[in-house]
Amino acid sequence: PVEPEFKYVGNMHGNEVLGRELLLQLSEFLCEEYRRGNERITRLIHDTRIHIMPSMNPDGYEVAAKQGPDSNGYLTGRNNANGVDLNRNFPDLNTLMYYSREISGPNHHIPLPDNWKSQVEPETLAVIQWISSYNFVLSANLHGGAVVANYPYDKSQDQRFRSHRRTVNTPTPDDKLFQKLAKTYSYAHSWMHRGWNCGDYFADGITNGASWYSLSKGMQDFNYLYTNCFEITLELSCNKFPPEEDLERQWMANREALVAFIEEVHQGIKGMVSDENNNGIAGAVISVQGISHDITSGDMGDYFRLLLPGTYTVTASAEGYQPLTVTTTVGPAAPSLVHFQLKQEVVRKPSERKASGTRSNNKALQKKVVPRATRRGTQR
């Protein structure tokens, strides 16, 4: 079970078609190279569960394709059949996260609002159910209209200045890791890393999303705040609907980067969280000292925590078990294998508890404690 899940999502905006074509070509390339015995591709396929969604917005694509590359309007086919921008349609967990941070609430797997299903499009709902069904570790969604690797957060905390296009660098707790992931793609790409593209300049060919422009309800931030998945957004071409004759050049520019980015899922630490009988513990929390963003173990007790090379203090905890803390060193190549075997907490019988000696102590014991989740839920 210690095999990470990876995904690529293309064509979220129906008129941004290069990602769709690249992912179709990537699928064929991986199969052909595997059949040829390419050692690198064979190893990647054997060690990784690779999911590829060429088009998240097929209806929008059909609208754009009817116009064709020559007469396609800049926004024609961007939205889905209901006229909704799917990358502005995910539940807004950033706002909940910013508030939760102020009250020392959870920093991961933020609960969805009660009425979220009624507020999202069918495509968005399907993707949320999909990413909730697998323990995805790393992901990228492919766009067009610029050439840059964009990493979270996309939404800045202060939205009051949106009308003035104020941009604020808004890093995640994993900012250095996200920068490294983005650079992996940009430097493996033929020209993204040069910085000057489409009339814009991005140093190293990467940018923090909110530093570029603040975006609310995007898929990238949603992945990070609701699941274990680290996702970046890849803007791959100045022309959103490039002509057919440009596709081979674009494939050659992106082929190495697409493969190299998948390989990035194999870094950090991974392992199993189990009980004393070697039964996997699902939903165990993996915390890294100094990084205020946790991940959880999957249904089988397997976990994957992307980390840069270095030495870390890591704690695994689960309800009903004693937490376990270890120190481990992560190298630059393969992930370090770190297993956690948790012992059950000893529940003391009522007769073993010390009787309270004073009325004031009894009163203190009766003091009502409001759970964090309840307090957070009232803010909506």
C-alpha positions as CSV (number, residue, x, y, z in Angstrom):
1,P,0.0,0.0,0.0
2,V,3.0,2.4,0.3
3,E,2.6,3.6,-3.3
4,P,1.7,7.2,-3.7
5,E,-1.2,8.5,-5.8
6,F,-0.4,11.2,-8.4
7,K,-2.8,13.1,-10.7
8,Y,-2.8,15.5,-13.6
9,V,-6.0,17.5,-14.5
10,G,-6.3,19.3,-17.8
11,N,-8.7,21.5,-19.7
12,M,-10.4,22.9,-16.6
13,H,-11.1,26.0,-18.7
14,G,-12.5,24.6,-21.9
15,N,-10.7,27.0,-24.2
16,E,-7.3,26.3,-22.7
17,V,-6.6,23.2,-24.7
18,L,-2.9,22.6,-24.7
19,G,-3.0,20.8,-21.4
20,R,-5.7,18.4,-22.7
21,E,-3.6,17.5,-25.8
22,L,-0.4,17.1,-23.7
23,L,-2.1,14.7,-21.2
24,L,-3.4,12.6,-24.0
25,Q,0.0,12.5,-25.5
26,L,1.6,11.8,-22.1
27,S,-0.7,8.8,-21.6
28,E,0.3,7.3,-24.9
29,F,4.0,8.1,-24.2
30,L,4.0,6.3,-20.8
31,C,2.3,3.2,-22.3
32,E,4.7,3.1,-25.3
33,E,7.8,3.6,-23.3
34,Y,6.7,1.0,-20.8
35,R,6.2,-1.6,-23.6
36,R,9.7,-0.7,-24.9
37,G,11.2,-1.4,-21.5
38,N,12.3,2.2,-20.7
39,E,13.8,1.7,-17.3
40,R,12.9,5.2,-16.0
41,I,9.3,5.0,-17.1
42,T,8.9,1.3,-16.0
43,R,10.1,2.3,-12.5
44,L,7.8,5.3,-12.4
45,I,4.8,3.2,-13.3
46,H,5.6,0.4,-10.9
47,D,6.2,2.7,-8.0
48,T,3.4,5.3,-8.6
49,R,-0.3,5.2,-9.2
50,I,-0.7,7.8,-11.9
51,H,-4.2,9.3,-12.6
52,I,-4.7,11.5,-15.7
53,M,-7.9,13.5,-16.4
54,P,-7.3,15.1,-19.9
55,S,-10.5,17.3,-19.7
56,M,-12.4,18.5,-16.7
57,N,-14.6,20.7,-18.8
58,P,-15.5,18.8,-22.0
59,D,-18.6,21.0,-22.6
60,G,-16.5,24.1,-22.6
61,Y,-14.0,22.5,-24.9
62,E,-16.7,21.6,-27.4
63,V,-17.7,25.3,-27.6
64,A,-14.1,26.4,-28.0
65,A,-13.4,23.7,-30.6
66,K,-16.3,24.8,-32.8
67,Q,-14.7,28.3,-33.0
68,G,-11.3,26.8,-33.8
69,P,-7.9,28.3,-33.1
70,D,-8.1,31.1,-35.6
71,S,-11.4,32.7,-34.5
72,N,-11.5,31.6,-30.9
73,G,-12.4,34.4,-28.5
74,Y,-10.3,34.8,-25.4
75,L,-13.1,33.6,-23.1
76,T,-15.1,31.5,-25.6
77,G,-15.6,28.1,-24.0
78,R,-13.8,29.0,-20.8
79,N,-16.8,28.2,-18.6
80,N,-18.9,25.0,-18.4
81,A,-22.3,24.5,-20.0
82,N,-23.9,26.5,-17.2
83,G,-21.6,29.5,-17.7
84,V,-19.6,28.9,-14.5
85,D,-15.8,29.2,-14.2
86,L,-14.9,25.9,-12.6
87,N,-11.7,27.4,-11.1
88,R,-13.9,29.8,-9.1
89,N,-16.4,27.1,-8.0
90,F,-14.8,25.1,-5.2
91,P,-15.8,25.7,-1.5
92,D,-13.9,28.6,-0.1
93,L,-11.8,27.0,2.6
94,N,-9.2,29.8,2.6
95,T,-11.5,32.1,4.5
96,L,-12.2,29.3,7.0
97,M,-8.5,28.6,7.3
98,Y,-7.6,32.2,7.9
99,Y,-10.2,32.4,10.7
100,S,-9.2,29.0,12.1
101,R,-5.6,30.1,12.3
102,E,-6.5,33.0,14.5
103,I,-8.2,30.7,17.0
104,S,-5.6,27.9,16.8
105,G,-7.9,25.7,14.9
106,P,-7.1,22.9,12.4
107,N,-4.7,23.5,9.6
108,H,-5.6,20.6,7.4
109,H,-8.7,18.7,6.2
110,I,-10.9,21.7,6.9
111,P,-14.5,20.6,7.0
112,L,-16.8,21.6,4.1
113,P,-19.8,23.9,4.7
114,D,-23.0,22.0,5.2
115,N,-24.6,23.3,2.0
116,W,-21.6,22.9,-0.2
117,K,-23.1,20.4,-2.7
118,S,-25.8,22.9,-3.7
119,Q,-23.2,25.5,-4.5
120,V,-20.9,23.6,-6.9
121,E,-21.2,22.5,-10.5
122,P,-21.5,18.8,-11.5
123,E,-17.9,18.8,-12.7
124,T,-16.7,20.3,-9.4
125,L,-18.7,17.8,-7.4
126,A,-17.3,14.9,-9.4
127,V,-13.7,16.1,-8.9
128,I,-14.2,16.6,-5.2
129,Q,-15.7,13.1,-4.9
130,W,-12.7,11.8,-6.9
131,I,-10.0,13.4,-4.9
132,S,-11.8,12.3,-1.7
133,S,-11.7,8.7,-2.9
134,Y,-7.9,8.5,-3.2
135,N,-5.1,9.5,-1.0
136,F,-3.5,11.8,-3.5
137,V,-0.1,13.2,-2.7
138,L,0.9,15.4,-5.6
139,S,-1.0,17.0,-8.4
140,A,-0.9,19.7,-11.1
141,N,-3.7,21.3,-13.1
142,L,-2.8,22.5,-16.6
143,H,-4.0,25.9,-18.0
144,G,-3.0,28.3,-20.7
145,G,-2.7,32.0,-21.3
146,A,0.7,32.4,-19.6
147,V,3.8,30.4,-19.1
148,V,4.6,30.0,-15.4
149,A,4.3,27.4,-12.6
150,N,2.0,28.8,-10.0
151,Y,1.9,27.5,-6.4
152,P,-0.4,28.1,-3.4
153,Y,-1.9,30.1,-1.9
154,D,-3.9,31.5,-4.7
155,K,-6.1,33.6,-2.3
156,S,-4.6,36.3,-0.2
157,Q,-6.0,36.9,3.3
158,D,-6.9,40.5,2.7
159,Q,-9.5,40.6,-0.1
160,R,-10.6,44.2,0.5
161,F,-8.1,45.5,-2.1
162,R,-9.2,43.3,-5.0
163,S,-10.6,46.3,-6.9
164,H,-7.2,47.9,-6.8
165,R,-5.5,44.7,-8.0
166,R,-3.3,44.7,-4.9
167,T,-1.1,41.6,-4.8
168,V,0.2,40.1,-1.6
169,N,2.6,37.1,-1.4
170,T,0.6,34.6,0.5
171,P,2.8,31.5,1.3
172,T,1.7,28.2,2.7
173,P,3.5,26.6,5.6
174,D,5.1,24.4,2.9
175,D,6.3,27.4,0.8
176,K,9.9,26.3,0.2
177,L,8.7,22.9,-0.8
178,F,6.1,24.4,-3.2
179,Q,8.8,26.6,-4.7
180,K,11.0,23.5,-5.3
181,L,8.1,21.7,-6.9
182,A,7.3,24.6,-9.2
183,K,11.0,25.0,-10.2
184,T,11.2,21.3,-11.0
185,Y,8.7,21.9,-13.8
186,S,9.9,25.2,-14.9
187,Y,13.5,24.2,-15.3
188,A,12.7,20.9,-17.0
189,H,10.5,22.9,-19.5
190,S,12.3,24.2,-22.5
191,W,11.8,27.9,-21.8
192,M,9.5,28.5,-18.8
193,H,12.4,29.0,-16.5
194,R,13.7,31.9,-18.5
195,G,11.1,34.1,-16.9
196,W,10.1,36.4,-19.8
197,N,7.0,34.9,-21.5
198,C,3.8,36.3,-23.0
199,G,4.9,39.8,-22.0
200,D,5.2,38.9,-18.3
201,Y,8.3,38.2,-16.2
202,F,8.4,35.6,-13.4
203,A,11.7,34.9,-11.8
204,D,12.7,31.2,-12.4
205,G,9.4,30.8,-14.2
206,I,7.4,30.4,-11.0
207,T,5.1,32.5,-8.9
208,N,3.0,32.5,-5.7
209,G,-0.6,32.6,-6.9
210,A,-1.8,35.5,-4.7
211,S,1.4,37.4,-5.5
212,W,0.3,37.3,-9.2
213,Y,-3.4,38.0,-8.5
214,S,-5.7,36.8,-5.7
215,L,-8.1,34.1,-6.7
216,S,-11.0,32.8,-4.6
217,K,-12.5,29.2,-4.6
218,G,-9.8,27.7,-6.8
219,M,-9.0,24.0,-7.1
220,Q,-5.3,24.4,-6.1
221,D,-5.9,25.8,-2.6
222,F,-8.8,23.4,-2.1
223,N,-6.5,20.4,-2.6
224,Y,-4.1,21.6,0.0
225,L,-6.7,22.6,2.6
226,Y,-9.1,19.7,2.2
227,T,-6.9,16.7,1.3
228,N,-3.4,15.5,1.7
229,C,-2.6,16.6,-1.9
230,F,-0.1,19.3,-2.8
231,E,-1.2,20.8,-6.1
232,I,0.3,23.5,-8.4
233,T,-1.1,25.2,-11.4
234,L,0.8,25.0,-14.7
235,E,0.2,27.8,-17.2
236,L,1.7,26.3,-20.4
237,S,1.2,28.6,-23.4
238,C,0.6,32.2,-24.4
239,N,-2.0,31.0,-26.9
240,K,-4.9,29.3,-25.2
241,F,-5.9,27.4,-28.3
242,P,-2.6,26.8,-30.3
243,P,-2.9,25.6,-33.9
244,E,-2.3,21.9,-34.6
245,E,1.1,22.5,-36.2
246,D,2.4,23.9,-32.9
247,L,1.5,20.8,-30.8
248,E,4.7,18.8,-31.5
249,R,6.9,21.7,-30.5
250,Q,4.8,22.1,-27.3
251,W,5.0,18.4,-26.6
252,M,8.8,18.4,-26.8
253,A,9.0,21.4,-24.6
254,N,6.8,19.8,-21.9
255,R,7.6,16.1,-22.1
256,E,10.5,16.0,-19.7
257,A,8.8,18.4,-17.3
258,L,5.7,16.3,-17.2
259,V,7.7,13.2,-16.3
260,A,10.0,14.9,-13.9
261,F,7.1,16.4,-12.0
262,I,5.5,13.0,-11.4
263,E,8.9,11.8,-10.0
264,E,8.6,14.5,-7.3
265,V,6.0,12.5,-5.6
266,H,8.9,10.3,-4.4
267,Q,10.4,12.5,-1.8
268,G,10.0,13.2,2.0
269,I,8.8,10.4,4.2
270,K,6.3,7.6,3.8
271,G,5.2,4.5,5.8
272,M,2.5,2.8,7.8
273,V,0.7,3.8,10.9
274,S,-0.5,0.7,12.7
275,D,-1.6,-0.6,16.1
276,E,0.2,-3.2,18.2
277,N,-1.4,-6.0,16.2
278,N,-0.1,-4.5,12.9
279,N,-3.6,-3.3,11.8
280,G,-3.4,-0.1,9.8
281,I,-4.9,3.0,11.5
282,A,-6.8,5.2,9.1
283,G,-7.0,9.0,9.7
284,A,-3.9,9.2,11.9
285,V,-2.4,12.7,11.9
286,I,1.2,13.1,10.8
287,S,2.7,16.4,12.2
288,V,6.1,17.8,11.4
289,Q,7.6,20.1,14.0
290,G,8.0,23.6,12.6
291,I,5.5,23.1,9.7
292,S,2.0,24.0,10.7
293,H,0.3,21.8,8.1
294,D,-0.6,18.2,8.9
295,I,-1.5,15.3,6.7
296,T,-3.4,12.1,7.6
297,S,-3.0,8.4,6.9
298,G,-5.1,6.6,4.3
299,D,-7.7,3.9,4.6
300,M,-4.9,1.2,5.0
301,G,-2.9,3.3,7.4
302,D,-0.4,4.4,4.7
303,Y,0.8,7.9,4.7
304,F,3.0,10.1,2.5
305,R,4.5,13.4,3.6
306,L,6.4,15.5,1.0
307,L,9.5,17.2,2.6
308,L,12.7,18.8,1.5
309,P,16.0,17.2,2.4
310,G,16.8,17.7,6.1
311,T,16.2,16.4,9.6
312,Y,12.7,16.4,11.0
313,T,10.8,15.6,14.2
314,V,7.6,13.8,13.2
315,T,4.7,12.8,15.4
316,A,1.9,10.3,14.6
317,S,-1.3,10.6,16.6
318,A,-4.7,9.0,16.5
319,E,-7.7,9.0,18.8
320,G,-7.5,6.3,21.4
321,Y,-3.7,5.9,20.9
322,Q,-0.6,7.3,22.5
323,P,1.2,9.6,20.1
324,L,4.6,8.6,18.9
325,T,7.4,11.0,18.0
326,V,10.5,10.2,16.0
327,T,13.4,12.1,14.4
328,T,14.3,11.2,10.9
329,T,16.5,12.5,8.1
330,V,15.3,13.0,4.6
331,G,17.8,12.7,1.7
332,P,17.7,14.2,-1.8
333,A,16.8,11.0,-3.6
334,A,14.2,8.4,-2.4
335,P,11.8,9.0,0.4
336,S,12.7,7.8,3.9
337,L,10.6,4.9,5.2
338,V,9.3,5.7,8.7
339,H,6.7,3.4,10.3
340,F,4.7,4.2,13.4
341,Q,3.3,1.6,15.7
342,L,1.0,3.2,18.2
343,K,0.0,1.8,21.6
344,Q,-3.6,2.1,22.8
345,E,-4.2,4.6,25.6
346,V,-4.9,3.0,28.9
347,V,-8.4,4.0,30.1
348,R,-8.6,4.3,33.9
349,K,-11.7,2.9,35.6
350,P,-13.8,5.3,37.6
351,S,-12.8,3.6,40.9
352,E,-9.2,4.3,40.1
353,R,-9.7,8.0,39.7
354,K,-9.0,10.2,42.7
355,A,-12.1,11.4,44.4
356,S,-12.5,15.1,44.5
357,G,-11.8,16.6,47.9
358,T,-13.6,20.0,47.7
359,R,-16.8,21.5,46.3
360,S,-14.8,23.9,44.3
361,N,-12.9,21.1,42.6
362,N,-16.3,19.5,41.7
363,K,-17.4,22.7,40.2
364,A,-14.3,23.0,38.2
365,L,-14.8,19.5,36.8
366,Q,-18.3,20.4,35.7
367,K,-17.1,23.4,33.7
368,K,-18.3,23.1,30.1
369,V,-15.7,22.9,27.4
370,V,-16.8,24.0,23.9
371,P,-14.9,22.0,21.2
372,R,-13.0,24.0,18.6
373,A,-15.0,22.6,15.8
374,T,-18.2,23.8,17.3
375,R,-16.9,27.3,17.8
376,R,-15.6,27.4,14.3
377,G,-18.9,26.1,12.9
378,T,-20.8,29.2,14.2
379,Q,-18.7,31.5,12.0
380,R,-20.5,31.2,8.6
